[in-house]
Amino acid sequence: MAQVSEQASDLANSSLKIRVDHKIFPASGTRPEQTVLKNISIGIEPRSFVVITGPSGCGKSTLLNIIAGLDPDYEGDVVLGGPDTKVGYIFQSPRLLPWRTVYENIALVLPDGDPRHAQIEDLLRQVGLEGFSSQYPERLSLGMQRRAALARGFITEPDVLLMDEPFVSLDDPTAQGLRELLIGLWNRRPTTVIFITHDRAEAVMLGTRILRMSGANATIGQDETVRLSPAERTDREKVQAEQRRIFHET
């Protein structure tokens, strides 16, 4: 009962409010109706980096799609700020248009004449793609494509940036490099981030707060603050120690 009370207070006092009473997948063929999410109440402060983790198939991406407004078929309410709140979404796949250059893929999310067009080359430099603005996605490695997707996600200066396992399926050195890049971008361009991952080390390295989802009929089973300074987030031993504390690993 105390946990429910704390969640309600957190929700009431936060700028971003996410409440999902029920999310149900209807019966289809031989598959019965399934309750995917229930009794979820999350309050998020602006410019925090919230990581939602949990086992594969527990409903993390479903929750993110609800937050993004891509899935309106649920009981509850999501408030991400005022009517002018800008929301960005970085998917598992980079989703770059193959017939447009790197520069054009990033410019595509900006209105014509927007002064931020002048920032694209500098942002490409920040993500390690200096000199690649005129290249097409097929000439880039997957890691480079994901760097371009990061640049596209940040160029609009979103108030809320949603990220759905953007570094999944990469080799560890490439993924680690992109995590460090993301930390640097977020420190230079602070925004509210809601990040999905099943990787516990990644969750600890990136997040200021970790929400851990349970299995079937998922709800939030654990809410932890990450006790790492910006410098400690790139220290593998510090990250591992904090991972053991949060996830009760031996």
Secondary structure, DSSP 8 states (H G I E B T S, - for coil): -HHHHHHHHHHHT-SEEEEEEEEEE--BTTB--EEEEEEEEEEE-TT-EEEEE-STTSSHHHHHHHHHTS---SEEEEE-SSTT--EEEE-SS----TTS-HHHHHHTTS-TT-GGGGGHHHHHHHTT-TT-TT--GGGS-HHHHHHHHHHHHHHT--SEEEEESTTTTS-HHHHHHHHHHHHHHHHHS--EEEEE-S-HHHHHHH-SEEEEE-SSSB-EEEEEE----TGGGG-HHHHHHHHHHHHT--
